[in-house]
Amino acid sequence: MLGRRDLLRGAGVAITAASYSRIKGANDKMNLGVIGCGERGRQDMSQFMMNPHVNVTAVCDVYAKQIDLARSKATGAKDFSDHRKLLEMKEIDMVLIATPDHWHTATAIDALNAGKDVYVEKPLTRLIEEGPPVVKAARVNNRICQVGMQQRSGAHYLQAKREYLDTGKLGKITLARTWWHGNTYHLRKAPVSLQTQPSNLDWARFLGPVKWRDYDPQQYFNWRAYLDFGGGQVTDLFTHWIDVVHMFMGHDIPMSGSAAGGVYAYKDGRTAPDTINVLLEYPAEYTATFEATLAPGIKGEGVEMCGTEGRLLIDRGHYEYWPLGKNVTPTVVHAEPHDMTIDHINNFLQCVKSRKLPNGDVLIGHRSAQASHLGNISYMQKRRIDFDPVREEILPF
């Protein structure tokens, strides 16, 4: 098994807290505002705080309980229920956006226009048309915008790319298979404490751009199950994996998308399918697929690149290279236990200092979300979606 330092040596990823001192001077502080203080937001925030030069200056959420949990980690941080008020703070250098998906684009554009560098969780967009405006906001304002697709900074992903994709050892890639089964996060049930709307939860603010509906504890707590708030398993999970395919292949704009699925097992009011298959076709003559079900009969996730000279299977814990032939012995590399989000955040902080484009730049995030959206549009319209890869627009039916 290769050690993490061996992998990182080639990946160019910092591995110690001391290396953060290169980002700013010894006495400089990088002031962070956190927008969206739920479970993922607090986890990301904690990883930002591993850098001794990051100071969490302000936190924002529509639910005061989440703010209290965040402030228990970031003592002294100011708190807000409206992100626009947080962005008025001149001392904030950068923001972490970990809201539900339907707020990602609007919040990111507001932050970029306010002159803040942005780390935003994936998917970058909820709707396919939201991509170009957020890319433009980052470029016009000359801001760093990193999208939370952490495989882009994952040491063993970068190692596998160099060893097998960049060298052509797999031959001609004709198929990229991806899957994610049994993700229980999409089956969460709202706790008793949320069955009646808490007085300190701003439901109207939570809805934001989404059409009005009365308070629903499930739609607040398990919003990923509703297509008004996100794209279900396709944008939550496939966006990660299609981004790996894009990184490996060097192509990130499909020419068509097809999908089929439905709510087959969990008829609890959700609108996002519990089972879905997506097929994308790329101009470089290969297809990429995604298969997902919430049914508990099978669990696991991964990406498999299938070529004329071999195949590569990779997930967050390891990769396997299988050369062409009978009775072959695969090359198996296990990554040491490590959350690669730390490396992705570190890359963002380095780019805040250097002003270089980060590993998961806003344009990369847009393209991976865009590919996922084609799958969801096909699912909802029940037809093949043809896409112009030059103009980046859906072709007339």
C-alpha positions as CSV (number, residue, x, y, z in Angstrom):
1,M,0.0,0.0,0.0
2,L,1.4,3.4,-0.9
3,G,1.5,5.8,2.0
4,R,-0.3,9.1,1.8
5,R,2.9,11.1,1.7
6,D,4.1,9.0,-1.3
7,L,0.9,9.9,-3.1
8,L,0.9,13.5,-2.1
9,R,4.5,14.0,-3.1
10,G,3.4,13.6,-6.7
11,A,0.1,15.4,-6.2
12,G,1.5,18.7,-4.9
13,V,-0.8,18.7,-1.9
14,A,0.3,20.2,1.4
15,I,0.3,17.6,4.2
16,T,1.1,19.5,7.5
17,A,-0.4,22.4,9.4
18,A,3.0,24.2,9.1
19,S,2.6,24.2,5.3
20,Y,-0.3,26.6,5.7
21,S,2.1,29.3,6.7
22,R,2.9,29.7,2.9
23,I,-0.6,30.9,2.3
24,K,-0.2,34.2,4.2
25,G,2.3,35.8,6.4
26,A,2.9,34.5,9.9
27,N,0.6,37.1,11.5
28,D,-2.0,37.4,8.8
29,K,-5.5,36.1,9.3
30,M,-7.9,35.0,6.6
31,N,-11.4,35.9,7.7
32,L,-14.1,33.4,6.7
33,G,-17.9,33.7,6.7
34,V,-19.9,30.5,6.8
35,I,-23.3,30.5,5.0
36,G,-25.2,27.4,5.8
37,C,-24.4,25.9,9.2
38,G,-26.0,22.5,8.9
39,E,-24.1,19.2,9.3
40,R,-22.0,19.6,6.1
41,G,-21.4,23.3,6.7
42,R,-20.1,22.7,10.2
43,Q,-17.8,19.8,9.0
44,D,-16.3,22.0,6.3
45,M,-16.0,24.9,8.7
46,S,-14.0,22.7,11.1
47,Q,-11.6,21.7,8.3
48,F,-11.1,25.4,7.4
49,M,-10.3,26.0,11.1
50,M,-7.5,23.4,11.0
51,N,-5.6,26.2,9.3
52,P,-4.2,28.4,12.1
53,H,-4.5,31.4,9.8
54,V,-8.2,31.1,9.2
55,N,-10.6,33.0,11.5
56,V,-14.3,32.3,11.3
57,T,-15.7,35.8,11.5
58,A,-19.4,35.3,10.9
59,V,-21.9,32.5,10.5
60,C,-25.3,32.5,8.8
61,D,-28.3,30.2,8.7
62,V,-32.1,30.3,8.6
63,Y,-32.4,28.2,11.7
64,A,-30.9,29.6,14.9
65,K,-30.2,26.2,16.3
66,Q,-27.7,25.6,13.5
67,I,-26.1,28.9,14.2
68,D,-25.7,28.0,17.9
69,L,-24.0,24.7,16.9
70,A,-21.6,26.6,14.6
71,R,-20.8,29.2,17.2
72,S,-20.0,26.6,19.7
73,K,-17.0,25.8,17.4
74,A,-16.3,29.3,16.2
75,T,-16.6,31.4,19.4
76,G,-16.9,35.1,18.9
77,A,-18.3,34.8,15.3
78,K,-21.1,37.2,14.5
79,D,-24.4,35.6,13.4
80,F,-26.9,36.4,10.7
81,S,-30.1,34.9,9.3
82,D,-29.7,36.7,5.9
83,H,-26.5,36.1,3.9
84,R,-26.6,39.5,2.4
85,K,-26.0,41.1,5.8
86,L,-23.0,38.8,6.3
87,L,-21.5,39.9,2.9
88,E,-21.7,43.5,4.0
89,M,-18.8,42.8,6.4
90,K,-15.8,44.4,4.8
91,E,-13.3,42.3,6.9
92,I,-14.5,39.0,5.4
93,D,-12.1,37.7,2.8
94,M,-13.9,34.6,1.8
95,V,-17.1,32.6,2.3
96,L,-18.0,28.9,2.6
97,I,-21.4,28.2,1.1
98,A,-23.0,25.0,2.4
99,T,-26.7,25.8,2.0
100,P,-29.2,23.5,0.4
101,D,-28.7,23.3,-3.4
102,H,-31.4,25.8,-4.4
103,W,-29.5,28.6,-2.7
104,H,-26.0,27.8,-4.1
105,T,-26.0,29.9,-7.2
106,A,-27.7,33.0,-5.9
107,T,-25.5,33.1,-2.7
108,A,-22.3,32.5,-4.7
109,I,-23.1,35.3,-7.2
110,D,-23.9,37.7,-4.3
111,A,-20.6,36.7,-2.6
112,L,-18.6,37.1,-5.8
113,N,-20.1,40.5,-6.5
114,A,-19.3,41.5,-3.0
115,G,-15.7,40.8,-3.7
116,K,-15.4,37.6,-1.6
117,D,-13.5,34.5,-2.7
118,V,-15.9,31.5,-2.5
119,Y,-15.8,27.8,-1.6
120,V,-19.2,26.4,-2.5
121,E,-20.4,22.9,-2.0
122,K,-21.5,20.9,-5.0
123,P,-23.6,21.0,-7.1
124,L,-22.8,24.5,-8.1
125,T,-26.2,24.9,-9.7
126,R,-29.7,23.6,-9.2
127,L,-30.8,24.5,-12.8
128,I,-28.8,24.1,-16.0
129,E,-29.2,27.8,-16.9
130,E,-27.7,29.0,-13.6
131,G,-24.1,28.0,-14.7
132,P,-23.0,30.7,-17.1
133,P,-24.0,33.6,-14.7
134,V,-22.0,32.3,-11.8
135,V,-19.0,31.6,-14.0
136,K,-19.3,35.2,-15.3
137,A,-19.5,36.6,-11.7
138,A,-16.3,34.9,-10.7
139,R,-14.4,36.0,-13.8
140,V,-15.7,39.6,-13.9
141,N,-14.9,40.1,-10.2
142,N,-11.6,38.3,-10.5
143,R,-12.5,36.0,-7.6
144,I,-11.4,32.5,-6.7
145,C,-14.3,30.1,-6.7
146,Q,-13.7,26.5,-5.7
147,V,-16.6,23.9,-6.0
148,G,-16.6,21.1,-3.4
149,M,-15.8,18.2,-5.7
150,Q,-12.9,17.0,-3.5
151,Q,-11.8,14.2,-5.8
152,R,-10.0,16.9,-7.8
153,S,-7.6,17.2,-4.9
154,G,-7.6,13.6,-3.9
155,A,-4.1,12.2,-4.0
156,H,-4.9,8.7,-5.2
157,Y,-7.2,10.1,-7.9
158,L,-4.4,12.2,-9.2
159,Q,-2.0,9.3,-9.0
160,A,-4.3,7.0,-11.0
161,K,-4.8,9.7,-13.6
162,R,-1.0,10.1,-14.1
163,E,-0.3,6.4,-14.1
164,Y,-3.1,5.1,-16.3
165,L,-5.0,7.9,-18.1
166,D,-2.2,10.3,-19.0
167,T,0.0,7.5,-20.2
168,G,-2.6,5.9,-22.3
169,K,-2.2,2.5,-20.6
170,L,-6.0,1.9,-20.8
171,G,-6.0,2.3,-24.6
172,K,-9.1,3.9,-26.1
173,I,-11.7,4.5,-23.5
174,T,-15.2,3.7,-24.8
175,L,-17.2,3.5,-21.5
176,A,-17.1,5.1,-18.1
177,R,-19.3,3.3,-15.6
178,T,-20.3,5.0,-12.4
179,W,-22.7,3.9,-9.6
180,W,-23.7,4.8,-6.1
181,H,-26.1,2.4,-4.3
182,G,-27.7,2.6,-0.9
183,N,-27.0,6.2,0.1
184,T,-29.0,6.4,3.3
185,Y,-28.7,10.2,3.6
186,H,-31.5,10.5,1.0
187,L,-33.8,8.5,3.4
188,R,-33.5,10.7,6.5
189,K,-36.5,11.3,8.6
190,A,-37.2,14.6,10.3
191,P,-36.8,14.4,14.1
192,V,-39.6,15.0,16.5
193,S,-38.2,18.5,17.3
194,L,-39.0,19.6,13.7
195,Q,-42.5,18.2,13.4
196,T,-43.9,21.6,14.4
197,Q,-42.1,24.6,12.9
198,P,-39.6,26.0,15.4
199,S,-40.1,29.7,16.2
200,N,-36.5,30.4,15.3
201,L,-36.6,28.7,11.9
202,D,-37.3,31.1,9.0
203,W,-39.2,28.9,6.6
204,A,-39.9,31.7,4.1
205,R,-36.2,32.4,3.9
206,F,-35.4,28.7,3.6
207,L,-37.7,28.5,0.5
208,G,-36.1,31.5,-1.1
209,P,-36.5,31.2,-4.9
210,V,-38.8,28.1,-4.6
211,K,-42.5,28.5,-4.8
212,W,-44.4,28.8,-1.6
213,R,-45.7,25.8,0.3
214,D,-46.6,25.5,4.0
215,Y,-44.0,24.3,6.4
216,D,-43.1,20.6,5.9
217,P,-40.5,19.0,8.2
218,Q,-39.5,16.5,5.6
219,Q,-38.9,19.1,2.9
220,Y,-36.7,21.1,5.4
221,F,-34.8,18.2,6.9
222,N,-34.5,15.9,3.8
223,W,-34.6,18.5,1.1
224,R,-32.5,16.2,-1.2
225,A,-35.6,14.1,-1.8
226,Y,-37.4,17.0,-3.5
227,L,-36.6,18.2,-7.0
228,D,-37.6,21.8,-6.1
229,F,-34.6,22.0,-3.8
230,G,-32.0,19.9,-5.6
231,G,-31.5,17.2,-8.2
232,G,-31.8,14.1,-6.1
233,Q,-29.1,11.4,-6.4
234,V,-28.1,12.7,-9.8
235,T,-26.8,16.1,-8.8
236,D,-25.8,15.1,-5.3
237,L,-23.9,11.9,-6.2
238,F,-23.4,11.7,-9.9
239,T,-21.9,15.2,-10.0
240,H,-19.0,13.8,-8.0
241,W,-18.4,10.8,-10.3
242,I,-19.0,12.5,-13.7
243,D,-16.4,15.1,-12.5
244,V,-13.9,12.3,-12.0
245,V,-14.7,11.1,-15.5
246,H,-14.2,14.7,-16.9
247,M,-10.9,15.0,-15.0
248,F,-9.6,11.6,-16.3
249,M,-10.8,12.1,-19.9
250,G,-10.2,15.8,-20.4
251,H,-13.6,16.2,-21.9
252,D,-16.4,17.8,-19.9
253,I,-19.3,18.6,-22.3
254,P,-21.6,15.8,-23.4
255,M,-23.6,15.8,-26.6
256,S,-26.7,13.9,-25.3
257,G,-28.3,12.7,-22.1
258,S,-30.9,10.0,-21.4
259,A,-32.3,8.8,-18.2
260,A,-35.0,6.5,-16.7
261,G,-36.1,5.8,-13.2
262,G,-38.8,6.6,-10.7
263,V,-40.0,6.5,-7.1
264,Y,-40.4,2.8,-7.0
265,A,-40.0,1.9,-3.3
266,Y,-40.1,5.0,-1.0
267,K,-43.5,6.5,-1.7
268,D,-43.2,9.1,1.1
269,G,-44.0,12.2,-0.9
270,R,-40.5,12.6,-2.4
271,T,-40.3,13.9,-6.0
272,A,-36.7,12.8,-6.7
273,P,-36.4,9.2,-7.9
274,D,-35.2,6.6,-5.6
275,T,-33.9,4.6,-8.5
276,I,-32.2,6.2,-11.6
277,N,-30.1,5.3,-14.6
278,V,-28.3,8.0,-16.6
279,L,-26.5,7.7,-19.9
280,L,-24.4,10.5,-21.4
281,E,-22.7,10.5,-24.8
282,Y,-19.5,12.5,-25.5
283,P,-18.1,13.8,-28.8
284,A,-14.8,12.0,-28.0
285,E,-16.6,8.7,-28.7
286,Y,-17.4,7.3,-25.3
287,T,-20.4,7.0,-23.0
288,A,-20.7,7.6,-19.3
289,T,-23.3,6.0,-17.2
290,F,-24.7,6.4,-13.7
291,E,-26.7,3.8,-11.8
292,A,-28.2,4.5,-8.3
293,T,-30.9,3.1,-6.0
294,L,-31.7,3.8,-2.4
295,A,-32.9,0.2,-2.0
296,P,-30.8,-1.5,0.7
297,G,-30.1,-4.7,-1.2
298,I,-26.8,-3.4,-2.5
299,K,-24.4,-0.7,-1.3
300,G,-21.3,0.8,-2.7
301,E,-20.0,3.4,-5.2
302,G,-17.3,3.8,-7.7
303,V,-16.1,4.7,-11.2
304,E,-14.8,2.3,-13.8
305,M,-13.0,3.4,-16.9
306,C,-13.2,0.7,-19.6
307,G,-10.6,0.8,-22.4
308,T,-9.3,-1.4,-25.2
309,E,-6.1,-2.2,-23.2
310,G,-7.5,-2.5,-19.7
311,R,-9.7,-1.0,-17.1
312,L,-9.4,1.1,-14.0
313,L,-11.8,0.9,-11.0
314,I,-11.5,3.7,-8.5
315,D,-13.4,4.9,-5.4
316,R,-12.6,7.0,-2.4
317,G,-10.6,4.3,-0.7
318,H,-8.5,2.7,-3.5
319,Y,-8.0,2.0,-7.1
320,E,-7.5,-1.2,-9.2
321,Y,-5.8,-1.4,-12.6
322,W,-6.7,-4.6,-14.6
323,P,-4.6,-4.9,-17.8
324,L,-6.0,-6.7,-20.8
325,G,-5.5,-10.5,-20.8
326,K,-6.5,-13.7,-19.1
327,N,-5.4,-14.6,-15.6
328,V,-3.9,-11.2,-15.1
329,T,-3.0,-9.8,-11.6
330,P,-4.4,-6.4,-10.9
331,T,-2.4,-3.5,-9.5
332,V,-4.3,-2.4,-6.3
333,V,-3.4,0.8,-4.5
334,H,-5.2,1.7,-1.2
335,A,-5.3,5.3,0.0
336,E,-4.6,5.8,3.6
337,P,-7.7,6.9,5.6
338,H,-8.0,10.6,5.1
339,D,-10.7,13.1,4.2
340,M,-9.6,14.6,0.9
341,T,-11.9,17.6,1.6
342,I,-9.0,18.9,3.7
343,D,-6.7,18.8,0.7
344,H,-9.4,20.5,-1.4
345,I,-9.8,23.3,1.1
346,N,-6.1,23.6,1.4
347,N,-5.9,24.0,-2.4
348,F,-8.5,26.8,-2.2
349,L,-6.6,28.6,0.5
350,Q,-3.4,28.4,-1.5
351,C,-5.2,29.9,-4.5
352,V,-6.7,32.7,-2.5
353,K,-3.1,33.7,-1.9
354,S,-1.6,32.9,-5.3
355,R,-4.7,33.9,-7.4
356,K,-4.3,30.8,-9.5
357,L,-7.3,28.9,-10.6
358,P,-8.2,26.1,-8.0
359,N,-8.5,22.4,-8.7
360,G,-12.3,22.6,-8.7
361,D,-12.7,26.0,-10.4
362,V,-16.1,27.4,-11.0
363,L,-16.1,26.5,-14.7
364,I,-15.2,22.9,-13.9
365,G,-18.1,22.9,-11.3
366,H,-20.5,24.3,-13.8
367,R,-19.6,21.7,-16.4
368,S,-20.0,18.7,-14.0
369,A,-23.3,20.1,-12.8
370,Q,-24.4,20.7,-16.4
371,A,-23.8,17.1,-17.4
372,S,-25.8,15.9,-14.4
373,H,-28.7,18.3,-15.2
374,L,-29.0,16.7,-18.7
375,G,-29.8,13.4,-16.9
376,N,-32.4,15.0,-14.7
377,I,-34.0,16.9,-17.6
378,S,-34.2,13.7,-19.6
379,Y,-35.8,12.0,-16.6
380,M,-38.4,14.7,-16.2
381,Q,-39.2,15.1,-19.9
382,K,-39.0,11.4,-20.6
383,R,-36.9,11.8,-23.7
384,R,-33.4,11.9,-25.0
385,I,-31.8,15.4,-24.6
386,D,-29.5,16.5,-27.4
387,F,-26.9,19.1,-26.4
388,D,-24.8,21.4,-28.5
389,P,-21.3,21.0,-26.9
390,V,-20.0,24.2,-28.6
391,R,-22.8,26.6,-27.7
392,E,-23.6,24.6,-24.5
393,E,-27.4,24.6,-25.1
394,I,-30.1,22.1,-25.4
395,L,-31.2,21.5,-29.0
396,P,-34.8,21.8,-30.0
397,F,-36.9,18.7,-29.7
